[in-house]
Structures are given as structure tokens and as C-alpha cells.
Amino acid sequence: MIRSMTAFARAEADLEAVQATWELRSVNHRYLEIQARLPEGYRQLEPTVRERVRAQLERGKVDVTLRLGDITRDSGGLELDQGLAASLVALADEANRKLGTAGGLTTADLMQWPGVVRTPVLEESEAERRLQEALDRALSDLVAAREREGAALARAMQERLEAVEAGLASIRRRLPEVRQALRERLQGRLAELQQQVDPERLEQELVLATQRMDVDEELDRLATHVGETRRVLDAGGACGRRLDFLMQEMNREANTIGSKSSDPEVSQTVVDLKVAIEQMREQAQNIE
């Protein structure tokens, strides 16, 4: 499966008093670079974050951010410390007896005392388990997004490979006419000079001129690179670097064909080839 390096994913973890959200962003990069942004008190999770990302991805710059939401204020997210509340009521009653005062703590008074109303806190191990599960969900979504984008990139590259193959076929069909035009042009120039030339010498000159303009080898190598690119795309996996190298080689062959050609039609076809190859190179740079 071909994967791109650009994607985004998020997943939430319920930590009772806190809502935690993982946000994962990945973009192009030559290697795998992981940037973890964790709040104070959660930095111990960084080795786990790096281990899990490395297990899933091979290339790309990946930003992993853990965000914490506000502490919940609804009744479902709060609890009463009954022991502390009872102690405060008893202490208030004792103070009234000793001081001879009247009155007691109201419920409102109790609720304002620090620690009487508190948010439930998970054990550290349970909180980390929930966070790791959420991180795994986010990573799974990130990989799926990269695979969807990668599939689209692979289809686009296949279309451009077809365009390159069509261009190669067009050039091959044109070559006999180019060679015949070269022969006629050389013979015409000799006729203008009104010189008698040994037919054998003329044939040698034609052979030399044809060799200087011969692009059969370049066409064959370019066709080989097209076939190898198809094979790499079909095999899938982390193949971005291999594809980038193939695009460089294809561009090199196209440049050589263009430099040897003196035929306008072939030259225009070479321009089209180079445009398609450059488009594929840009796409390959976003493949893992």
C-alpha cells in the first residue's frame, strides 16, 4: 500500500476530571522526525509516543500534541469528601460549645471549603492506559488517511506514466522520418555546393550524423524506468525515495533526447515528457 506523508488525525481520552485530546499532524520529510508536545505532568509519555509512532510510520515529520480540556464542572464530574465535611461540621459544633456561640456550618459554607468538593482523579496507570489507547486510535486514523492519499497519488502517477509511454511511442514512430529528413537535408546541401561526393563517403557522413542524433538507447532506458516505476508502485510500502530516484533518471534521459533532437515535433514531445516527469517527481516527494 502506497502512503503519502501528509495527514491529520485526532482522538480523545476521558480522564474523568480532564478531557484529553491527541492531535497528530504529518508532513513531508526525508526521514522520520517526531515532535512530541506534552503538558507538564505528562512528559513521561514521550518514550511511549515515539515508540508507537515509529512502529507505524517510516518517513515524515510528525507532530504529536496532547491537549487537556477544562476540568468538568457538572455534578457527574464532582464528588464530595464526606469525611472532610463531617470533620468540619464536628469541629464547628465543638467551637460553638466551647465559645458559647450559636449557629453552624451551612451546606454552602461546606461547599466553599477547599477539598470538600473535588474532582475524581484516576490512578496514574489507568490514566496512561486510556491515553495510550487514544494515541493508538489516532495513529490508526493517521495511517488510514495517509493510505487514502497515497492511493490517490499512485493513481495520478500511473496516469502520467501512460502519458510518458505515449510520448515514447510517438517519438519512435517519428524517428524514421527524422532520419530520412536528415539524409535529404545533407544531400540537398551537397547539391547546392555542386560537388561530386563519393557515395560511400556520403553514407559514412550520414551514419555519423545519425549516430550523433540517435536516441534509441535513451528511449530504451526511459522505457525501462517507466516499467520499474510501475513495479515499485504495485509493490507499495515505503518507496518514496526509490520513486524520487527514478524520476531523476527519467528526467536525465528526457533531457538527453531533447538535446539530440533537431526535429520540432520530437522536441515538443520531449517537453511534454518532462512536464509529466516533473509532476510525478512532485508527487513522489509526498510518498512515504
N, C-alpha and C positions, 0 to 999 in steps of 0.2 A: 504494500500500500504506500503510495506517494503521500508525503505530508508537506504542507507548507510550514513556514516558521512564524506566520502572523496569525494570532488568535487571542481571544479573551474568554475567560470563564470565571464564575463565582459560585460559592456555596456557603451556606450558613450553618452555624452550630449553636444550639441552645445550651447556654451555660447557667441556666436558671436565673441568676441575677443579671447576667450580661448576655447580650446577643452578639455573637462573634461572626464576622464575615471574612472569608478568604476571597481575595481578588487576584487573579493570575493574568498577566499580560505577557505575550511573547512577540518578538520582532526578529528581523534578520540579524544574523551574526555568524561570523566564520566558524566559531566554536560554541560550546555550551557555556554560557555565563549566567549565573544565578545571583539575583539581588534579592535578599530577604529583608523586609521591613516589618519588624515585630514590636509591639508595645512593650514598655517596661514591665517586667514580671513574666514575660513570655519568651524571653530571649533564649531560654534553654531548649526551645523547639527548633532552633535553626539547623542543627545537625540532622534532625529528622526531616525537615523541609528539603534540605539539599539531597539527602539520600533518596527520598521519594521522587523528586524531580529527575534526578539522574537515572533512576530506574525506568522512566517513561520516555525521556527525550534525549536526543544526541546532539542537536545543534539549536542555536537561537539564544537571544538574550531574554531571559525570563525574569520578570519582576513578580515577586510573591509578597503580597501585603495582607496583613491581618488587621482588620478594623474591629473595634469594640463599640457597641451601641450603648446608649444611656441605660442606667440601672432602671429596671421596671418599677413603676410606682403603683400598679394596680394591686388589689388585695391578693391576687393569685401569686404575686411575686414577693410578698412580705410575710414575715412570721413574727410572733410575739414571744419574747423571752419571759416565760411565765415565772421562772424562778427569780429573775431580777425584779420583775414587777411586784411579786409577793414580798420580797425583801424590802422594797421601797415603801410599800403600804405598811408593813410591820414597823419599819423604822419611823415612819411619820406618826403612827399611833403611839409609839413609845415616847417620841418627843413631845406629843401633846400631853401625855400623862405626867411627864416629869416637869414640863414647863407650865402646866395648868392652862394650856391653850385649847381652843376648840377648832373643829374642822379637820379635814383630812385631804388626802390627795384625790383629785378628780381623775377621771379617765383621760381627760385632755392633758392634765399635768403629767400623767404617766407616759402618755404617747410622746411627749416632748423630751423625756429624759433619754440621754444618749444610751443606745444599746438595747432599750426596751423593745423598740420596733426595728427589726433588722432584715436584711435580705438574706435568703438562704445561700449558703456557699457550698459548692461541690468540693468533694475531695480532689486533690491535685491529680491523682491518677485517673479519675473519671473525667475530669475536665480535659486532660490531654488526650484521652481516648476519643472523646467526642470531636475535639479539634482535628485529630488525625483522620478520623472518618470523613469529616467535611473536606479536608485537604485532598483526600483520595478522590472524592466525588468531583471536586473542582478540576483535578488533574485529568480525570477520565473525560470530563466535558471538554477540556482544553485539547486533549489528543483527538477527540472526535471532530472538533472544529478544524483542527489542522489537517485531518484526513479529508474532510469535505473540501476544504480549499485546495489541498494537494491534488485531489481528483480533478478539480476544475482546471488547475494548471497543467496537469498531464494531458487532458483533452485538448487544451489550447496548443500545447507543444506538438501533439500528434497532427493537428490541422496544419501547422506551419511546416512540419516535416513533409506533408503531402505537397505543399507549395514548393518546397525545395526540390523534391523529386520531379515535379512537373517542370521546374526550371532546368534541371539537368537533362531531362528528356528533350526539351526544346533546343538546348544547346547542341546536343548530339545530332539532332536532325538537321541543324543548321550547318554543322561543320563541313560536309561535302561541298555545299555551295560556297562556303568561305574559301576553301582550298581551290575550287575552280576559279573563283574570282581573283585569287592571288595569282594563279597561273596566267589568266588573261591579262591582268594588270602588268605583270612582268613582261609578257610578250608584247604588249602594246608599247611599253617604254622602249623596248629594243627596236621596235619598228619605227618609232619616232626618231631614234638615233640613226636609222638606216644602216645598221651594222649587221653583217652576217655573223651569226653566232653558231658555233658548233652545237648541234642538237644534244650531244652528250653533256657538254658544259652547261647548256640551258637546263637540262634535267637535274644536274648537280646543284645548280643555284636554287632551283625550285625545291629540291629536297631540303637544303639548308634553311631556306626561308620557312618552309613548312614546319621543320623541327623547332625553329625559334618560336613559332606560333602554336605549336602542338599543345593541347590541354587535355589529352586523353588520360594521362596519369592523374592529373588534378581532379578530373571528373570521377575517376575510379575511386580515388581516396575520399572524395567528398561523399560519394555514394556509400562507401564503407562506414563513414562516420554517421550517416543517416541511419544505417542498419543497426549500428551499435547503440545509438541513442534510443531507437525503438526497443532494443533488448533491455536496456537499463530501465526505461520507463515501465516495461512489462514486469521486470523483476521487482521493482519497488524498493522499499527500505530507504535508508539514509544514503541517497545517491546524488545530492545536490552538488558536491564537489566534482564528482565524475562528470556530471552533465555540464558544469561550467567549463571543465577542461575540453570536453568535446565541442562545445560552442566556439572556444578559441581556435581549435584545429579547423573547424568548418570555415570560420571566418578567414583563416590563413589561406586555405585552398581557394576560396572565392576571390580573395584579393589577387592571388597569382593568376587565376583565369582572367580576371579583369585587366591585369597589366599586360597580358599576352595578346589580348584581343584587339583587333583593329576594326571589327565589324560592329556597326551601331546596334544592330539587333541583339547580338550576343552581349554587348556592353550593357544594354538596358536590362537584359535578363539577369546579368550579374548584380546590378543594382538591386533588383527585386529580391535576389537571393540574400544579399547582405542585409536587407531590411528584415526579412523573415528570420535570419540567424540572430540578428540583434534583439529582436522581440523574444526569441527563445532564450537568449542569454539573460535578459532581464527576468524572465520567468524562472529560469534555473537558479538564479541567485536567491529566490524566495523559497526554494525547496530544501528541506532538511537534509 
